[in-house]
């Protein structure tokens, strides 16, 4: 007699029965007394085991034998070993996953990755997939979840002995630490990557962009431009792919920002306009929004406020507040509206930013500086003094020595 409390659900059989009978998920979930979210996790394979009690209810609702919904092993969760191996190959070697992540189809990307895991999958591929799951978490600013995946990826990478995969995981760590505003750890991981740059493989453009980003935020503008140029060269037309077209877009944004900080407004404008052109060609909304935000900042610096405000509005309109780009979009818009004298709009956006970002973070420090300028213009010197102290403390804590010395 089988005394199992749970069974492995055959999600392919489950999907087949649902589709054959044209059953709506909402009806089925209500009938078996579970949430629609739970049912979706069974169908997608996010959850592979199901309580026997729920399995009995499913079988009754679907008019089938309970045994027909039970997979004999985890391998039976897949249509066939051959199809699974084809999917593994496509996800590992092609641009499909990157395209899904950039299109914000995060849940689909996660489901596809998780559907490929099995005990015989090579460690290097498992590491690569864990890295991509980490990036999927980062896109929604879930750094803790991302770190768990990157830790798993690193363990598998070391087990595989594959230097390219290890390079990729270290680069992922660098990006995670950057987003955490931990610039010292970010620098350490980038140095580790630099020592193994010959193993960069397809990550070379990504590596150059991450260095450019690090040097821009730490006030080393010449180095930032240097790495942006390296990325632009790596993404030349004869080498373009989906990933490299997007890295090219980012490199142009970063170079434009670095040039702006050196007062080269004409070349900054040219770079940001080129970035927007590449972004529109790619069709990815995140890239388009960021390019508009960077270009808006350039126009505001040049006091072309009508153009700046229009682009800023477009960059944040209907933007996903959980997206990795949202703090940057807000910062650019806050600067634009502060510079153009629309202080009420700038303050509204500043309040939004402080809700989604930690108090001791670079976006909040940047936005607080715009708030400081507004209070100074309003003659509210006591409040301005308090804000000044808060910014100084933040810059010191974050280790942003350049900005601290120029503040």
DRENVEXVO-511569 format. One record per residue (C-alpha): residue number from 1; residue in three letters; x, y, z. Coordinates in steps of 0.02 Angstrom, whole numbers, padded with zeros to 5 digits. Example, Ala and Ser with C-alpha at 12.3 -4.5 7.8 and 13.67 -1.06 7.14 Angstrom:
// DRENVEXVO-511569
[1,Ala,[00615,-00225,00390]]
[2,Ser,[00684,-00053,00357]]
***
This chain:
// DRENVEXVO-511569
[1,Unk,[00000,00000,00000]]
[2,Unk,[00067,00171,-00050]]
[3,Unk,[00083,00283,00104]]
[4,Unk,[00162,00433,00015]]
[5,Unk,[00093,00600,00073]]
[6,Unk,[00149,00683,-00089]]
[7,Unk,[00174,00628,-00268]]
[8,Unk,[00269,00696,-00417]]
[9,Unk,[00139,00773,-00531]]
[10,Unk,[00149,00738,-00718]]
[11,Unk,[00124,00915,-00777]]
[12,Unk,[00121,00866,-00961]]
[13,Unk,[-00026,00749,-00928]]
[14,Unk,[-00107,00885,-00822]]
[15,Unk,[-00089,01013,-00962]]
[16,Unk,[-00155,00889,-01089]]
[17,Unk,[-00313,00854,-00989]]
[18,Unk,[-00344,01039,-00958]]
[19,Unk,[-00322,01081,-01142]]
[20,Unk,[-00422,00932,-01208]]
[21,Unk,[-00570,00978,-01098]]
[22,Unk,[-00550,01167,-01125]]
[23,Unk,[-00550,01192,-00937]]
[24,Unk,[-00521,01367,-00867]]
[25,Unk,[-00388,01381,-00732]]
[26,Unk,[-00501,01490,-00623]]
[27,Unk,[-00640,01359,-00625]]
[28,Unk,[-00522,01214,-00589]]
[29,Unk,[-00437,01306,-00446]]
[30,Unk,[-00605,01347,-00366]]
[31,Unk,[-00668,01169,-00389]]
[32,Unk,[-00519,01089,-00299]]
[33,Unk,[-00511,01231,-00170]]
[34,Unk,[-00337,01299,-00207]]
[35,Unk,[-00281,01470,-00266]]
[36,Unk,[-00260,01500,-00452]]
[37,Unk,[-00077,01543,-00414]]
[38,Unk,[-00050,01370,-00339]]
[39,Unk,[-00129,01286,-00490]]
[40,Unk,[-00021,01389,-00607]]
[41,Unk,[00135,01332,-00514]]
[42,Unk,[00084,01149,-00539]]
[43,Unk,[00049,01179,-00723]]
[44,Unk,[00212,01274,-00754]]
[45,Unk,[00318,01150,-00657]]
[46,Unk,[00371,01277,-00525]]
[47,Unk,[00309,01150,-00397]]
[48,Unk,[00342,00968,-00442]]
[49,Unk,[00263,00880,-00291]]
[50,Unk,[00081,00887,-00241]]
[51,Unk,[-00013,00825,-00088]]
[52,Unk,[-00109,00664,-00119]]
[53,Unk,[-00269,00747,-00058]]
[54,Unk,[-00253,00883,-00190]]
[55,Unk,[-00207,00754,-00321]]
[56,Unk,[-00369,00659,-00285]]
[57,Unk,[-00470,00820,-00304]]
[58,Unk,[-00381,00855,-00469]]
[59,Unk,[-00419,00682,-00536]]
[60,Unk,[-00602,00697,-00487]]
[61,Unk,[-00619,00869,-00568]]
[62,Unk,[-00531,00809,-00727]]
[63,Unk,[-00627,00643,-00734]]
[64,Unk,[-00469,00536,-00737]]
[65,Unk,[-00379,00408,-00629]]
[66,Unk,[-00267,00482,-00498]]
[67,Unk,[-00124,00368,-00553]]
[68,Unk,[-00125,00445,-00726]]
[69,Unk,[-00073,00613,-00650]]
[70,Unk,[00077,00539,-00560]]
[71,Unk,[00249,00545,-00642]]
[72,Unk,[00358,00394,-00606]]
[73,Unk,[00510,00507,-00589]]
[74,Unk,[00562,00689,-00608]]
[75,Unk,[00621,00647,-00785]]
[76,Unk,[00440,00611,-00833]]
[77,Unk,[00401,00794,-00806]]
[78,Unk,[00474,00827,-00979]]
[79,Unk,[00395,00780,-01146]]
[80,Unk,[00550,00680,-01191]]
[81,Unk,[00735,00674,-01154]]
[82,Unk,[00770,00727,-01333]]
[83,Unk,[00655,00879,-01323]]
[84,Unk,[00726,00925,-01153]]
[85,Unk,[00904,00918,-01221]]
[86,Unk,[00853,01026,-01370]]
[87,Unk,[00781,01155,-01249]]
[88,Unk,[00938,01150,-01141]]
[89,Unk,[01045,01181,-01295]]
[90,Unk,[00937,01327,-01354]]
[91,Unk,[00932,01409,-01183]]
[92,Unk,[01118,01385,-01153]]
[93,Unk,[01188,01433,-01323]]
[94,Unk,[01064,01550,-01406]]
[95,Unk,[00997,01723,-01367]]
[96,Unk,[00822,01663,-01320]]
[97,Unk,[00843,01684,-01132]]
[98,Unk,[00922,01856,-01147]]
[99,Unk,[00782,01912,-01261]]
[100,Unk,[00651,01851,-01138]]
[101,Unk,[00737,01940,-00992]]
[102,Unk,[00755,02103,-01088]]
[103,Unk,[00572,02091,-01143]]
[104,Unk,[00522,02078,-00959]]
[105,Unk,[00453,01902,-00987]]
[106,Unk,[00537,01853,-00825]]
[107,Unk,[00416,01718,-00768]]
[108,Unk,[00424,01630,-00936]]
[109,Unk,[00615,01634,-00932]]
[110,Unk,[00617,01562,-00755]]
[111,Unk,[00494,01424,-00800]]
[112,Unk,[00594,01375,-00954]]
[113,Unk,[00756,01366,-00855]]
[114,Unk,[00682,01266,-00712]]
[115,Unk,[00600,01144,-00833]]
[116,Unk,[00773,01091,-00895]]
[117,Unk,[00852,01043,-00728]]
[118,Unk,[00893,00859,-00706]]
[119,Unk,[01025,00758,-00617]]
[120,Unk,[01134,00726,-00770]]
[121,Unk,[01144,00907,-00828]]
[122,Unk,[01328,00959,-00836]]
[123,Unk,[01386,01072,-00693]]
[124,Unk,[01440,01210,-00814]]
[125,Unk,[01265,01221,-00888]]
[126,Unk,[01183,01216,-00716]]
[127,Unk,[01298,01359,-00662]]
[128,Unk,[01251,01458,-00817]]
[129,Unk,[01065,01431,-00784]]
[130,Unk,[01081,01480,-00601]]
[131,Unk,[01171,01639,-00657]]
[132,Unk,[01027,01680,-00774]]
[133,Unk,[00901,01648,-00634]]
[134,Unk,[01002,01771,-00530]]
[135,Unk,[00990,01902,-00667]]
[136,Unk,[00803,01872,-00677]]
[137,Unk,[00793,01914,-00492]]
[138,Unk,[00904,02068,-00512]]
[139,Unk,[00792,02136,-00649]]
[140,Unk,[00657,02152,-00516]]
[141,Unk,[00784,02218,-00388]]
[142,Unk,[00776,02059,-00282]]
[143,Unk,[00959,02059,-00232]]
[144,Unk,[00942,01931,-00092]]
[145,Unk,[00862,01805,-00208]]
[146,Unk,[00992,01843,-00341]]
[147,Unk,[01134,01811,-00218]]
[148,Unk,[01065,01638,-00176]]
[149,Unk,[01064,01593,-00360]]
[150,Unk,[01238,01666,-00389]]
[151,Unk,[01306,01569,-00240]]
[152,Unk,[01235,01408,-00315]]
[153,Unk,[01305,01457,-00485]]
[154,Unk,[01479,01487,-00412]]
[155,Unk,[01481,01318,-00325]]
[156,Unk,[01433,01230,-00488]]
[157,Unk,[01557,01334,-00588]]
[158,Unk,[01701,01284,-00474]]
[159,Unk,[01645,01103,-00485]]
[160,Unk,[01645,01111,-00674]]
[161,Unk,[01818,01190,-00686]]
[162,Unk,[01753,01295,-00831]]
[163,Unk,[01844,01464,-00828]]
[164,Unk,[01718,01552,-00941]]
[165,Unk,[01573,01504,-00828]]
[166,Unk,[01671,01559,-00672]]
[167,Unk,[01708,01725,-00757]]
[168,Unk,[01523,01746,-00794]]
[169,Unk,[01473,01713,-00613]]
[170,Unk,[01603,01836,-00545]]
[171,Unk,[01538,01968,-00665]]
[172,Unk,[01361,01934,-00604]]
[173,Unk,[01421,01960,-00425]]
[174,Unk,[01500,02126,-00477]]
[175,Unk,[01335,02187,-00549]]
[176,Unk,[01241,02131,-00394]]
[177,Unk,[01362,02223,-00279]]
[178,Unk,[01350,02376,-00390]]
[179,Unk,[01161,02377,-00372]]
[180,Unk,[01184,02357,-00184]]
[181,Unk,[01296,02513,-00190]]
[182,Unk,[01438,02407,-00119]]
[183,Unk,[01570,02482,-00234]]
[184,Unk,[01718,02403,-00145]]
[185,Unk,[01653,02226,-00172]]
[186,Unk,[01601,02272,-00349]]
[187,Unk,[01779,02330,-00383]]
[188,Unk,[01852,02170,-00308]]
[189,Unk,[01745,02060,-00421]]
[190,Unk,[01788,02165,-00574]]
[191,Unk,[01973,02147,-00534]]
[192,Unk,[01950,01958,-00521]]
[193,Unk,[01869,01962,-00693]]
[194,Unk,[02008,02073,-00763]]
[195,Unk,[02139,01946,-00711]]
[196,Unk,[02044,01814,-00810]]
[197,Unk,[01988,01922,-00956]]
[198,Unk,[02052,01795,-01082]]
[199,Unk,[01906,01686,-01023]]
[200,Unk,[01775,01822,-01048]]
[201,Unk,[01705,01738,-01204]]
[202,Unk,[01533,01809,-01247]]
[203,Unk,[01535,01913,-01087]]
[204,Unk,[01672,02032,-01146]]
[205,Unk,[01555,02175,-01195]]
[206,Unk,[01457,02150,-01033]]
[207,Unk,[01621,02158,-00935]]
[208,Unk,[01672,02321,-01020]]
[209,Unk,[01501,02399,-00986]]
[210,Unk,[01504,02351,-00803]]
[211,Unk,[01676,02431,-00783]]
[212,Unk,[01612,02588,-00870]]
[213,Unk,[01464,02594,-00751]]
[214,Unk,[01576,02572,-00598]]
[215,Unk,[01697,02709,-00651]]
[216,Unk,[01554,02828,-00695]]
[217,Unk,[01475,02811,-00524]]
[218,Unk,[01641,02829,-00434]]
[219,Unk,[01684,02988,-00529]]
[220,Unk,[01824,02917,-00638]]
[221,Unk,[01756,02985,-00801]]
[222,Unk,[01907,02954,-00914]]
[223,Unk,[01910,02771,-00863]]
[224,Unk,[01722,02759,-00890]]
[225,Unk,[01740,02828,-01066]]
[226,Unk,[01887,02710,-01098]]
[227,Unk,[01782,02557,-01057]]
[228,Unk,[01630,02624,-01150]]
[229,Unk,[01739,02639,-01305]]
[230,Unk,[01802,02461,-01280]]
[231,Unk,[01622,02401,-01273]]
[232,Unk,[01575,02500,-01428]]
[233,Unk,[01721,02421,-01522]]
[234,Unk,[01670,02248,-01460]]
[235,Unk,[01493,02281,-01525]]
[236,Unk,[01546,02331,-01701]]
[237,Unk,[01420,02292,-01840]]
[238,Unk,[01512,02134,-01894]]
[239,Unk,[01499,02064,-01715]]
[240,Unk,[01320,02117,-01673]]
[241,Unk,[01198,02000,-01587]]
[242,Unk,[01043,02033,-01481]]
[243,Unk,[01151,02049,-01324]]
[244,Unk,[01284,02156,-01404]]
[245,Unk,[01159,02276,-01480]]
[246,Unk,[01092,02307,-01305]]
[247,Unk,[01267,02324,-01231]]
[248,Unk,[01305,02450,-01370]]
[249,Unk,[01152,02549,-01318]]
[250,Unk,[01210,02550,-01136]]
[251,Unk,[01389,02595,-01182]]
[252,Unk,[01328,02747,-01277]]
[253,Unk,[01221,02800,-01129]]
[254,Unk,[01367,02785,-01008]]
[255,Unk,[01488,02874,-01123]]
[256,Unk,[01362,03015,-01145]]
[257,Unk,[01344,03034,-00957]]
[258,Unk,[01532,03032,-00928]]
[259,Unk,[01557,03163,-01065]]
[260,Unk,[01423,03271,-00986]]
[261,Unk,[01518,03271,-00821]]
[262,Unk,[01671,03333,-00915]]
[263,Unk,[01564,03473,-00992]]
[264,Unk,[01577,03402,-01169]]
[265,Unk,[01392,03429,-01199]]
[266,Unk,[01396,03416,-01388]]
[267,Unk,[01474,03242,-01392]]
[268,Unk,[01367,03190,-01242]]
[269,Unk,[01212,03237,-01342]]
[270,Unk,[01275,03142,-01494]]
[271,Unk,[01308,02984,-01391]]
[272,Unk,[01139,02987,-01306]]
[273,Unk,[01048,03018,-01471]]
[274,Unk,[01141,02869,-01546]]
[275,Unk,[01093,02766,-01394]]
[276,Unk,[00909,02807,-01419]]
[277,Unk,[00923,02760,-01603]]
[278,Unk,[00998,02590,-01559]]
[279,Unk,[00868,02564,-01421]]
[280,Unk,[00723,02599,-01539]]
[281,Unk,[00799,02481,-01666]]
[282,Unk,[00806,02344,-01534]]
[283,Unk,[00626,02375,-01482]]
[284,Unk,[00658,02341,-01297]]
[285,Unk,[00559,02462,-01188]]
[286,Unk,[00686,02463,-01045]]
[287,Unk,[00825,02518,-01163]]
[288,Unk,[00714,02650,-01244]]
[289,Unk,[00663,02721,-01074]]
[290,Unk,[00843,02730,-01011]]
[291,Unk,[00905,02810,-01172]]
[292,Unk,[00768,02941,-01160]]
[293,Unk,[00814,02973,-00978]]
[294,Unk,[00999,02998,-01016]]
[295,Unk,[00958,03111,-01164]]
[296,Unk,[00835,03209,-01057]]
[297,Unk,[00976,03242,-00933]]
[298,Unk,[01089,03307,-01072]]
[299,Unk,[00953,03423,-01137]]
[300,Unk,[00920,03488,-00960]]
[301,Unk,[01106,03523,-00936]]
[302,Unk,[01102,03620,-01100]]
[303,Unk,[00947,03713,-01035]]
[304,Unk,[00840,03645,-01176]]
[305,Unk,[00700,03614,-01053]]
[306,Unk,[00553,03581,-01168]]
[307,Unk,[00644,03434,-01248]]
[308,Unk,[00711,03376,-01080]]
[309,Unk,[00541,03375,-00994]]
[310,Unk,[00455,03285,-01138]]
[311,Unk,[00586,03145,-01139]]
[312,Unk,[00584,03132,-00949]]
[313,Unk,[00394,03113,-00948]]
[314,Unk,[00404,02979,-01083]]
[315,Unk,[00540,02884,-00989]]
[316,Unk,[00438,02861,-00830]]
[317,Unk,[00263,02849,-00903]]
[318,Unk,[00189,02677,-00857]]
[319,Unk,[00361,02616,-00804]]
[320,Unk,[00367,02460,-00696]]
[321,Unk,[00413,02518,-00521]]
[322,Unk,[00493,02349,-00480]]
[323,Unk,[00608,02357,-00631]]
[324,Unk,[00796,02372,-00614]]
[325,Unk,[00795,02533,-00717]]
[326,Unk,[00662,02626,-00618]]
[327,Unk,[00777,02714,-00491]]
[328,Unk,[00886,02779,-00634]]
[329,Unk,[00732,02840,-00729]]
[330,Unk,[00672,02932,-00573]]
[331,Unk,[00843,03010,-00539]]
[332,Unk,[00856,03078,-00716]]
[333,Unk,[00679,03149,-00708]]
[334,Unk,[00708,03226,-00537]]
[335,Unk,[00862,03316,-00605]]
[336,Unk,[00767,03374,-00761]]
[337,Unk,[00619,03446,-00667]]
[338,Unk,[00728,03525,-00532]]
[339,Unk,[00836,03607,-00667]]
[340,Unk,[00685,03670,-00763]]
[341,Unk,[00607,03747,-00607]]
[342,Unk,[00467,03619,-00588]]
[343,Unk,[00510,03590,-00405]]
[344,Unk,[00341,03516,-00356]]
[345,Unk,[00357,03380,-00488]]
[346,Unk,[00538,03347,-00435]]
[347,Unk,[00486,03330,-00252]]
[348,Unk,[00346,03209,-00296]]
[349,Unk,[00470,03097,-00387]]
[350,Unk,[00595,03113,-00245]]
[351,Unk,[00464,03045,-00125]]
[352,Unk,[00435,02896,-00241]]
[353,Unk,[00620,02861,-00248]]
[354,Unk,[00642,02862,-00059]]
[355,Unk,[00505,02730,-00045]]
[356,Unk,[00588,02605,-00161]]
[357,Unk,[00774,02635,-00122]]
[358,Unk,[00870,02620,00042]]
[359,Unk,[00912,02784,00129]]
[360,Unk,[01099,02746,00114]]
[361,Unk,[01103,02722,-00074]]
[362,Unk,[01173,02817,-00222]]
[363,Unk,[01004,02854,-00303]]
[364,Unk,[00939,02932,-00141]]
[365,Unk,[01101,03031,-00117]]
[366,Unk,[01087,03099,-00296]]
[367,Unk,[00904,03141,-00275]]
[368,Unk,[00936,03221,-00104]]
[369,Unk,[01062,03337,-00188]]
[370,Unk,[00923,03396,-00304]]
[371,Unk,[00813,03422,-00150]]
[372,Unk,[00954,03522,-00071]]
[373,Unk,[00963,03636,-00223]]
[374,Unk,[00775,03664,-00215]]
[375,Unk,[00779,03709,-00029]]
[376,Unk,[00925,03828,-00059]]
[377,Unk,[00828,03914,-00199]]
[378,Unk,[00678,03928,-00083]]
[379,Unk,[00786,04007,00052]]
[380,Unk,[00752,03866,00175]]
[381,Unk,[00929,03866,00241]]
[382,Unk,[00902,03765,00402]]
[383,Unk,[00820,03622,00306]]
[384,Unk,[00954,03637,00171]]
[385,Unk,[01088,03620,00305]]
[386,Unk,[01011,03461,00373]]
[387,Unk,[00999,03386,00199]]
[388,Unk,[01180,03435,00167]]
[389,Unk,[01235,03337,00321]]
[390,Unk,[01133,03185,00269]]
[391,Unk,[01212,03184,00096]]
[392,Unk,[01388,03201,00167]]
[393,Unk,[01356,03053,00282]]
[394,Unk,[01286,02948,00139]]
[395,Unk,[01432,02984,00022]]
[396,Unk,[01555,02941,00159]]
[397,Unk,[01464,02779,00201]]
[398,Unk,[01452,02730,00017]]
[399,Unk,[01637,02764,-00008]]
[400,Unk,[01604,02885,-00151]]
[401,Unk,[01761,02987,-00118]]
[402,Unk,[01757,03089,-00278]]
[403,Unk,[01580,03152,-00248]]
[404,Unk,[01616,03179,-00064]]
[405,Unk,[01767,03288,-00103]]
[406,Unk,[01673,03386,-00237]]
[407,Unk,[01514,03408,-00135]]
***
